[in-house]
């Protein structure tokens, strides 16, 4: 019988090759041939799954985003059945920090994509959508915290969400550069959350 091919697995194999090349030397000079060699597939097979170089970079980014969302859900699930808004917001923000090898590699890939975000409209659209969705998510969680009496009513949930996420992204860069330790980064997140969540009851 002919061997069955898992197409999703093959696409992920090729995407992972893009990520590895990105973390080693950026994306500006990466070619289809290099990706095919890294993924140990033929150039023809790579083009079958992704098409052009631009389509490959876009496809690899979407797979990376899907993986990141799945891993975030798994880690948040470990918080338990009723973790409370403070714990959930904290969990969301910690996903933005390179606290382990998986998250560090992911953020290095995002950093490699950054220049492409500035020049490629298709990639830029994907890059812009995720932060807005996160802002809305965190703002909603803070608003729920207000309903539960964990966050003061005079807190602007939307503004705090923007500030917390921007702060986490800034801290992310400093950890990647070795300016701050992972422990220091987490402590800074906790310090900021203590301003917003004045009580952690019901958690």
N, C-alpha and C positions, 0 to 999 in steps of 0.2 A: 504494500500500500504506500502511496506517496506520503511523505512527511508533512504533517499539518503545521502551518506557520501561524504563530501568534502575532498578528499584525501590530497590535498595541505594544507588545513587548519589543518588537523590532523597531518601531518608531521611538520608543523610550531608549533603546540601545543607541540609536543614532543621536538622539537629543543629548544623552549623557556624554557622548563624545564631544559635542559642541561645548557643553559645560566645562569639561576637563580642559579643552583647548583655551577657553575663555579665562579660566583661573590661572593658566600657565603664562599666557602672553597677550590677553585681550582678543578682540574680535576683528579689528580693522583689516588684518592681513590674512585672516583665515579663509581658506578656499574649500570648495566642495571635495577636491581630491584629498586634502588634509583630513577633513572630517571623515571621509570614507575609510582612509587608512587607520585613523584612530578608532573608528567603530568596527573595523575589520569586516567591512562589507564592500561591495563593488560600487563604483561611482554611479553606475546605471541603477542599482537598487536604491541608492540614496535618492536619486532624482525621482524614482518611482514613488517613493513615500513622501517626498517634500517638494520636488520641483526645483525651483531656482534657489540660489543662495539666499536671497531675501526671504523667500518662503520658508527656507530651512531655519533661519534665525528666528523668524516669527513663531514657527511651530515649536521650536525648542523652548522658547520663552513661555508659551502657553502651557506646555507640559510642566515646566518648572513651577509656574504659578499654581497649577492644579495640584502638584505634589506638595507645595508649601501649604496650601489650604487643607489638604488631607492630613498632613502631619500636625498642623495647628489644632485641627478638630480632635485628633487622637490625644494630644497633650492636654487640651482643655477637658476632655472626658475624664482624665485621671484626677481631676479636681473633685470628683464626686457628684452625687445626685443634685445637691443644692448648695453650690459653692458660694453664692452671693455675688453681688455686682463688683465689689472691690477685687475679689479673687479673679473674676473673669476678665475685667479690664487689665489687671496685672498680667494675666496670661497672654492676652492679645499683644500687649506692649513687649513682653519678653520674646515673642516670636520675631520681633524686629532686631533683636540683639544676637550677635554671633556667639552664643553661649556653649555650643558644642560643634563638633566637626561638620555635621550636616548643615546646621544653620550658617556656620562660617563660610562653607563652600557656596551655599546658595547666595549669600550676600556678596561674595566675591564675583559671582557670575553676574549679579545685578549691576555691580560696579563696572564690569567689563562692557555691559550693554549701554551704560549711561550715555556715552558719546553718540551711539546709534539712536538713542531716544531723541536726541536733539536734532537729528538730521533726517530721520526716517519717519514719515507720517504714520505708517501702519504700526510700527513699534511704539511710537509716541502715544497713539490712542490706547494701546494696551497698558502702557506705563501710567497714563493719567487716570484710568478707570479704577485701579486698585486702591490708591490712596483715598479717593473720594468715598469708596465703599467702606473703607476702614474708619474714616472720620464719621460717617453716618452710624456705623456699628457702635463705636465707642461713645458717641453722643447719646445714642439710644440707651446704652447701658448706664451712663451717668444719670440720665433722666429717670431711669427705673430706680437707681439708687436714691434719688430725691423722693420718689414715691414711698420708698421703704424707710425714709428717715435717716439714711446713711450719708446723704450729701445735703448741705445747706440749700435752701430754696433759692438763695440769691446767686448761686453759681450758674454761670452761662454754660450749659452743657456742650453746646456746639463749639464755643470758643475754647473750652478746656480740652475738648477732643483734638482740635487742631494743634494746640500747644503741646499736649502730651505726645502725640504722634511725631510732630516735628522734633521734639526733644529726643525721643527714642531714636529717630533716624540720625540725628547728629551724634548721639552717643555711640551708635553703631559704627560710624566712621572712625571715631577715636579708638574704639576697641580693635577694629581691623588694623589700624596703624600702630597698635601697641602703646598708645598713649595712656590708656586706662585698662585696668583688668576687668574681667567679666564680673567679678564680685563688686567692684566699684560701680560698674554700670547698673547692676541690679539695685544697689543701694541708692543710686540717684533716682531710679524709677520709683522706688518705695518712698523716697523723700517727697517727690512730687505728688504721688498718690495720697500721701498723708494730708496734703493741703486740701484735696478734693473730698476724700472720704473721711469725714471727721469722726465717724463711728463705724465699727465693723461688726456690729451685732447682726444677728440673723444670718451669719455666715457659718 
